[in-house]
Amino acid sequence: PGGHGTMVGLLNTLVHMIMYSYYLIASLGPQYQKYLWWKKYLTIAQMTQFLIIIFHTGQILFTDCDYTKFCNAYLFFNSIFFFIMFASFYRKTYLVQKNQLKPD
């Protein structure tokens, strides 16, 4: 046990605990919407998670490590893909809408 896969799993678990807490509060009904002001920061946490995983798995490309190359490549490219998707969501949800609301 341990190594590169453990760090990825622990980080993913931490972010999912926060994410599912958000979903729990959201499922309680509209009267709890005022407690969900941190949705934007949850998205930032998810993007940060993917950046950390990208750098963590990317280091294996430049070092001699016994970690499985296939698993590492999967985690590396999967994290890039998810980061791009979450960044697109963040841009459309929090940046574009904000700019559209500003008067010229």
Secondary structure per residue as TSV (DSSP state, phi and psi in degrees):
chain	resnum	aa	ss	phi	psi
A	1	P	-	360.0	150.5
A	2	G	-	113.9	-170.9
A	3	G	S	87.4	-161.5
A	4	H	H	-60.3	-43.8
A	5	G	H	-63.7	-33.3
A	6	T	H	-65.8	-44.1
A	7	M	H	-61.5	-43.1
A	8	V	H	-62.4	-44.8
A	9	G	H	-64.3	-42.6
A	10	L	H	-65.9	-42.6
A	11	L	H	-63.6	-43.7
A	12	N	H	-63.6	-40.1
A	13	T	H	-63.5	-43.6
A	14	L	H	-60.0	-48.2
A	15	V	H	-64.3	-38.9
A	16	H	H	-69.6	-32.1
A	17	M	H	-61.8	-43.3
A	18	I	H	-65.9	-44.7
A	19	M	H	-61.8	-45.1
A	20	Y	H	-71.1	-26.4
A	21	S	H	-64.8	-40.8
A	22	Y	H	-60.3	-47.9
A	23	Y	H	-63.4	-35.9
A	24	L	H	-61.5	-49.1
A	25	I	H	-63.0	-41.8
A	26	A	H	-62.7	-32.7
A	27	S	H	-76.2	-11.0
A	28	L	T	-76.2	-12.5
A	29	G	-	122.1	170.3
A	30	P	G	-61.8	-27.3
A	31	Q	G	-66.1	-14.3
A	32	Y	G	-99.2	2.4
A	33	Q	G	-58.0	-32.8
A	34	K	G	-64.1	-18.3
A	35	Y	G	-91.1	1.6
A	36	L	-	-106.4	27.2
A	37	W	T	-62.8	-16.3
A	38	W	T	-92.8	14.3
A	39	K	H	-57.3	-43.6
A	40	K	H	-58.7	-41.3
A	41	Y	H	-73.3	-27.2
A	42	L	H	-64.7	-42.8
A	43	T	H	-63.3	-40.5
A	44	I	H	-63.2	-40.3
A	45	A	H	-62.7	-39.9
A	46	Q	H	-66.2	-42.4
A	47	M	H	-65.5	-38.5
A	48	T	H	-63.1	-40.7
A	49	Q	H	-57.1	-46.9
A	50	F	H	-66.9	-37.2
A	51	L	H	-63.8	-42.5
A	52	I	H	-61.9	-43.4
A	53	I	H	-65.6	-39.1
A	54	I	H	-59.9	-48.2
A	55	F	H	-68.4	-38.1
A	56	H	H	-65.2	-45.7
A	57	T	H	-78.2	-27.4
A	58	G	H	-66.2	-28.8
A	59	Q	G	-64.4	-25.9
A	60	I	G	-67.5	-24.5
A	61	L	G	-64.9	-23.3
A	62	F	G	-115.7	4.5
A	63	T	S	-128.6	161.9
A	64	D	-	-89.2	106.1
A	65	C	-	-135.6	144.4
A	66	D	-	-83.2	-0.7
A	67	Y	S	-62.9	140.9
A	68	T	-	-55.5	121.6
A	69	K	H	-63.7	-38.1
A	70	F	H	-64.0	-47.7
A	71	C	H	-61.7	-41.4
A	72	N	H	-63.2	-45.9
A	73	A	H	-62.2	-40.4
A	74	Y	H	-60.8	-49.7
A	75	L	H	-61.6	-41.0
A	76	F	H	-62.1	-55.1
A	77	F	H	-72.5	-34.0
A	78	N	H	-63.1	-41.4
A	79	S	H	-67.7	-37.2
A	80	I	H	-61.9	-46.6
A	81	F	H	-59.4	-48.2
A	82	F	H	-66.7	-37.0
A	83	F	H	-61.1	-44.1
A	84	I	H	-61.2	-43.8
A	85	M	H	-63.8	-45.7
A	86	F	H	-68.3	-36.6
A	87	A	H	-64.8	-38.8
A	88	S	H	-64.1	-44.7
A	89	F	H	-59.8	-45.6
A	90	Y	H	-61.1	-46.2
A	91	R	I	-60.9	-48.2
A	92	K	I	-68.2	-36.6
A	93	T	I	-82.8	-41.1
A	94	Y	I	-110.2	-24.8
A	95	L	I	-100.2	-48.4
A	96	V	I	-66.6	-46.4
A	97	Q	H	-60.5	-40.5
A	98	K	H	-63.7	-42.9
A	99	N	H	-68.2	-33.2
A	100	Q	H	-71.0	-24.8
A	101	L	H	-82.0	-17.1
A	102	K	S	-76.3	134.4
A	103	P	-	-73.1	150.2
A	104	D	-	-77.2	360.0
